Amino acid sequence: MIQSIDKNTKIFCSFSEVAGNKGCQFFNSAFNKYNINAIYKSFSIDNIENGLKCAKYLRFSGCAISMPFKIRAFDLIDEKDISAIQSNSVNTVILDYAKNKLIGYNTDYYASEQILKKYINYKTIYILGNGGLAHAVKAKAKEMNFNIINITRKEWNKINKLKNTLIFNCTPVNNFTIDKSNIFIDCIIGTLTGDLFHTYQASKQFEIYTGIKYEI
């Protein structure tokens, strides 16, 4: 950790329905690694508009936005990066006090490319879910010329019938029965692919927050 917290210490945070520790561990370790005078704290909230107002009032430097607020956050941002525009959702915000603007990004969009480029030989991708994460994955998959088939919870029974295809889980559901012939990309933290995905997206967030490319 940094040696001391002072008036120049930048504050970053995450807003989600249920606060977790992964972001705190990643960013506080990264700030220490690169000798950056900053701290990171996660918060549980029930209203993203109020969360962003508090971040601005307290002069936070940036924040991550997690489920279920990514789509709603898109409408609250003053200026949007191409990643947010393409995804129609926001998971990363910079608070620019010089411009008096909230600037939004979607690092899930960038992480999706890092994952999907390994499976470019698959022509079709089944994307599970329809939240902010699914929006980002669909946007990047479309850009990479995948044929996209979206499966929502109303159509869960379709999953059991899939074989020899690429499936991208963008939901918190973890009790699937899937044929072993499929490639299954799971974005839930604690899974192999989920941890990799979140490392990619958090690394991009770190770059947006600091201007420093994080070496994975």
C-alpha positions in Angstrom: 0.0 0.0 0.0 1.0 3.6 -0.4 3.0 5.0 2.6 0.5 7.6 3.6 -2.8 9.2 2.5 -2.7 12.9 2.1 -4.6 15.8 0.5 -3.2 14.8 -2.9 -4.4 11.2 -2.7 -6.7 10.4 -5.6 -9.8 8.3 -4.7 -11.3 5.7 -7.1 -14.2 3.4 -6.4 -16.7 0.9 -7.7 -20.4 1.1 -7.4 -22.5 -2.2 -7.5 -25.5 -3.7 -5.9 -23.3 -5.9 -3.7 -19.7 -4.6 -3.1 -16.9 -7.0 -3.7 -13.2 -7.2 -2.9 -11.6 -8.1 -6.2 -11.4 -4.5 -7.5 -10.0 -3.2 -4.2 -7.3 -5.9 -4.3 -6.4 -5.3 -7.9 -6.3 -1.5 -7.9 -4.7 -0.9 -4.6 -2.0 -3.5 -5.5 -1.6 -1.8 -8.9 -1.3 1.7 -7.4 1.4 0.4 -5.1 3.2 -1.4 -7.9 3.4 1.8 -10.0 3.9 4.1 -7.0 0.7 6.1 -7.6 -0.8 8.1 -4.7 -4.3 6.8 -4.9 -6.7 4.4 -3.1 -9.6 2.3 -4.3 -12.8 1.4 -2.3 -15.9 -0.6 -3.3 -19.4 0.6 -2.4 -22.8 -1.1 -2.3 -25.6 1.2 -3.6 -29.1 1.0 -4.8 -29.2 4.1 -7.0 -26.4 4.9 -9.6 -27.5 8.5 -10.1 -27.0 9.2 -6.4 -23.7 7.3 -6.4 -22.3 9.5 -9.2 -23.6 12.6 -7.5 -21.7 11.6 -4.3 -18.6 10.7 -6.2 -18.6 14.2 -7.8 -19.4 16.0 -4.5 -16.5 14.1 -2.8 -14.1 14.9 -5.7 -13.5 11.2 -6.6 -11.2 10.8 -9.6 -13.0 7.9 -11.2 -15.3 5.0 -10.6 -16.2 1.5 -11.9 -19.9 0.7 -12.4 -21.0 -2.9 -12.0 -24.3 -4.8 -12.3 -27.1 -3.8 -12.5 -26.3 -0.1 -13.2 -24.3 -0.1 -16.5 -27.1 0.6 -18.9 -28.7 3.2 -16.6 -25.3 4.9 -16.2 -25.1 5.4 -20.0 -27.8 8.1 -19.8 -26.1 9.9 -16.9 -22.8 10.5 -18.6 -21.9 13.8 -20.3 -19.3 12.5 -22.8 -18.9 8.9 -24.0 -15.9 7.0 -25.5 -16.5 4.9 -28.6 -16.5 1.8 -26.3 -19.5 3.1 -24.4 -21.3 4.3 -27.5 -20.9 0.9 -29.2 -22.0 -0.9 -26.1 -24.8 1.4 -25.1 -23.6 1.0 -21.5 -20.9 2.3 -19.2 -18.7 0.5 -16.7 -16.0 3.1 -16.2 -16.2 6.8 -15.4 -13.7 9.6 -15.2 -14.7 12.7 -13.3 -13.2 15.6 -15.3 -13.5 18.7 -13.0 -11.7 21.0 -15.5 -14.5 20.3 -18.0 -17.2 19.7 -15.4 -18.0 16.5 -17.1 -18.5 12.8 -16.4 -16.7 10.8 -19.2 -17.8 7.2 -19.7 -16.1 4.2 -21.1 -16.9 0.5 -21.3 -13.8 -1.7 -20.6 -15.9 -4.9 -21.0 -15.9 -4.0 -24.7 -12.1 -4.1 -24.8 -11.9 -7.3 -22.6 -14.3 -9.0 -25.0 -11.9 -8.6 -27.9 -9.1 -10.1 -25.9 -11.2 -13.2 -25.1 -12.9 -13.5 -28.5 -9.9 -13.2 -30.7 -8.8 -16.7 -29.5 -12.0 -18.1 -31.0 -12.3 -16.2 -34.3 -12.6 -19.5 -36.1 -16.1 -19.9 -34.7 -18.7 -18.2 -36.9 -21.5 -18.1 -34.4 -21.6 -17.1 -30.8 -24.4 -17.6 -28.3 -24.5 -14.8 -25.8 -26.4 -15.4 -22.6 -28.1 -12.4 -20.9 -29.2 -9.0 -21.9 -27.6 -6.7 -19.3 -24.7 -4.2 -19.6 -22.1 -6.9 -19.9 -24.0 -8.6 -22.7 -24.4 -5.3 -24.5 -20.6 -4.9 -24.6 -19.9 -8.5 -25.7 -22.5 -8.3 -28.4 -21.1 -5.0 -29.7 -17.5 -6.4 -29.9 -18.7 -9.7 -31.4 -20.6 -7.9 -34.1 -17.5 -5.8 -34.9 -15.5 -9.0 -35.2 -18.1 -10.5 -37.6 -19.6 -13.2 -35.4 -23.1 -14.3 -36.1 -24.8 -13.4 -32.8 -27.6 -15.4 -31.1 -28.8 -13.9 -27.9 -30.4 -16.2 -25.3 -32.2 -14.6 -22.3 -33.6 -16.3 -19.2 -37.0 -16.9 -20.9 -35.2 -19.2 -23.4 -32.9 -21.1 -21.0 -34.0 -24.5 -22.3 -32.2 -23.8 -25.6 -28.8 -24.0 -23.9 -29.2 -27.7 -23.2 -29.5 -28.4 -26.9 -26.3 -26.6 -28.0 -23.4 -28.6 -29.3 -20.0 -27.7 -30.9 -20.5 -24.0 -30.6 -19.2 -20.9 -28.7 -21.2 -19.8 -25.6 -20.5 -16.6 -23.7 -22.2 -16.3 -20.3 -22.9 -12.7 -19.4 -25.2 -13.5 -16.5 -24.6 -14.4 -12.8 -26.2 -17.8 -13.3 -23.8 -20.7 -12.7 -25.9 -23.8 -12.7 -25.9 -24.6 -16.4 -25.9 -28.1 -17.9 -24.0 -27.7 -21.2 -22.7 -30.3 -23.6 -18.9 -30.8 -23.3 -18.5 -30.2 -27.0 -19.1 -26.5 -26.5 -16.6 -23.8 -25.7 -18.0 -22.1 -22.6 -16.8 -18.6 -21.7 -18.0 -17.7 -18.2 -17.7 -14.2 -16.9 -18.4 -15.0 -13.3 -15.5 -14.1 -11.0 -14.0 -17.2 -9.5 -14.1 -19.1 -12.8 -11.0 -19.4 -15.0 -12.4 -17.4 -17.9 -14.2 -15.0 -15.6 -11.1 -14.1 -13.7 -9.2 -13.6 -17.0 -12.0 -11.5 -18.4 -12.0 -9.2 -15.4 -8.3 -8.9 -15.4 -8.4 -7.7 -18.9 -11.2 -5.2 -18.2 -9.6 -4.0 -14.9 -6.3 -3.5 -16.7 -8.0 -1.3 -19.2 -9.7 0.7 -16.4 -6.3 1.2 -14.8 -4.9 2.6 -18.0 -7.9 5.0 -18.3 -7.6 6.1 -14.7 -3.8 6.6 -14.8 -2.6 6.8 -18.4 -0.3 3.9 -17.6 -0.6 0.6 -19.5 -0.9 -2.2 -16.9 1.3 -5.2 -17.8 -0.6 -8.4 -17.2 
